[in-house]
């Protein structure tokens, strides 16, 4: 059996994965439904998959935050306690993550092997360039986009799908959280 791989990403309406400026976390649009849903989502047993840069970003944010900061939302704390595979040619163990292993090599090869071996579903939060490559290789089974109701034309950074291949998307699930944030889950297929 092949493990399901989900590319889980946050985005502004205009497709940016992050921003600079004074928006705050979640572009200032977090609400109780979003946070409860994320906690339930990460309450399921699964294996996280990170590239080196997303791992460094998460580990750095957590290390510089306090227990009271929004960086330590319960779902993020839960995520850090899930088993994780970090694909990197530069990082070495031990990592500042309770149950993480570094695997050196090409992400496509590593994830293809994980999909065949893992008894748990696989999930990656962020990791834009790695996940674009995994999508192009046909290894992403679900693209889960949490779409925040903002346009960041002046302050947006990291276009989520810039440079990606062309894909057909089959909508398999959707929900509205807190009356304004959309979660869209798609099954991607390369466009021929």
N, C-alpha and C positions, 0 to 999 in steps of 0.2 A: 504494500500500500504506500502511496506517495503522500507525504505531509502537505497540507495546504499552506501556501505562503501568501501572507497579506502585507502589502505595502500600505502603511497607515501614515497619512500625511495631513498636516494642517495647511490651509491656504486662504488667502484673501480672495475676494470675488475676481480680481484681475490676475490671479494665478501666482502670487508670490508666497513663498514658504516662510518668510520672515520679514522683518522691517527694522528700520533704524528710527530714532526719534522717540516721541513720548506716548506711543500707543499703549504700552504696558503688555503684560502677558495676555495671550489669547486675543490680542488686539483690543483689550478692554471689554470683551463680549462674553466672558465666562459667566455662567449662571449655575444654579443648583442642578438642573437637569443634565447639563453637559458634564459637570463634575461627577455626578452619580453614575451616569452612563459610562464614562471613562473608567471609573472604579470597577463597575461590573464587568466591563470588557476585559480589563486587566486582571480580574479575579479568576478568570479561566486559566487553566494550566496551558502554558505555551512556552516556546523558546524564542527569545529575542535574538535578532541578528542585526549587528551594527558594523559599519565600516569604521576605520580608525578615526576619521574626523568627527562623525556624530558621537562616537563613544567619548572622545576627548571633550566635546561640547557638553554632553550630559554630565560627565564626571566633574568637569570644571564648574558648571552651574551649581551642582549639588554641593561641592566642596566649599563654594563661596557663599552658600545660603544658610539661613538659620532655620530652625524647626518651624518658625511661624511664617516664613515667606511663602508666597504662592508657588514658588519653584517646588516646594515640598508638598504639593497637593497629594492627597491619599493615593490617587491612581499612579502618580510618578513614583511614590515610595513603593507601591506594589510592583511596578515595573522593575525597579532596581533589585527586587528580591526574586525575580524570575530567572531561570537559567538563561545564560546569554552566550552567544558565539560572536566574537569580534574578529572580523576579517581584516588582517593587517600584516604588512611586511615590516613595519617599524616598531610596533608596540611589543612589549614582552611582559610575561606574567611575573609577579602577581599584579593583577589589576585592582583598582579601587572599586570593586563591584563584587558583591558577595559570592556569586556563582557564575563567574565568567571565564571563558577559555579563549585564548588567542589562537586563531588558525591562520597560518601564512598561506598565501596563494591567491589565485585569481578568484574574485567573488563568484563568478559564474560557475566555476568548477566546485568551489566550496559549497555553494547553495544547492547545486544539483546533487551533490553527495548527501547533504543534510536532508533534502527532500526524500531521498530514498531510505535514509537510516533513521530519521527521527520518528519516535512514537507520538510526539507532540506536534501540534500545528506550529508554524513558524510565523513570526511577525517582526516587521522592521518599522520603527517610528522615525521618520526623517530619512536621512541617507539618500539624498536626491540622485547624485550621479551613480551610485552603486545600484539603486533600484531602477533607474532608466536602463542600465546595462542588463539587469536581470529581466526586465520586461522585454527587451529586444531579443533575449535568449529564450523567451517563452516560459520563464520560471515563476512569474508572478501570477497567482491564481485570482487574487482579489486586489483591487485598488480601492482603498477606503479613504475618501477625501472628506475631511471636516471643513466645511466652507463657511468662513466667518463673513458677516455682512459688512464688509469694508472694502473700499478701493484705495490702494496704496500706490497710486501713480507716481507720487513724488518720493515716498519713503520705502517702497517695497524693495526687497532684496531676495535673491535666490529664486528665480522663476522655476516653479516646480517641474514643468515638463519641457523647458527650453532644451533643444538638442535631442529630444526623444524621437524615437521612430514614430510612424503613424499607426494608430490603433483604432479599431472599432471597440466600442464599449457597450456591454449589455448591462443595464441597470438591474441589479438583483435585490437591492434593498435600499430604502431611504427613510429618513426620519427628520423631523424638525425638533430641535432642542431649544428650550427657553423661548420659544416663539420666534426665533430669528436666525439660529445657526442650523445649517443643513449638514447631515451626514449622508453621504452618497457612497454606496458600495457597488462597484462594477466588476465584471469579468472582462479582462482585456483580451483582444485577439489582434494579432498583427494585421494591418490593412494591406491587402495584396494589390 
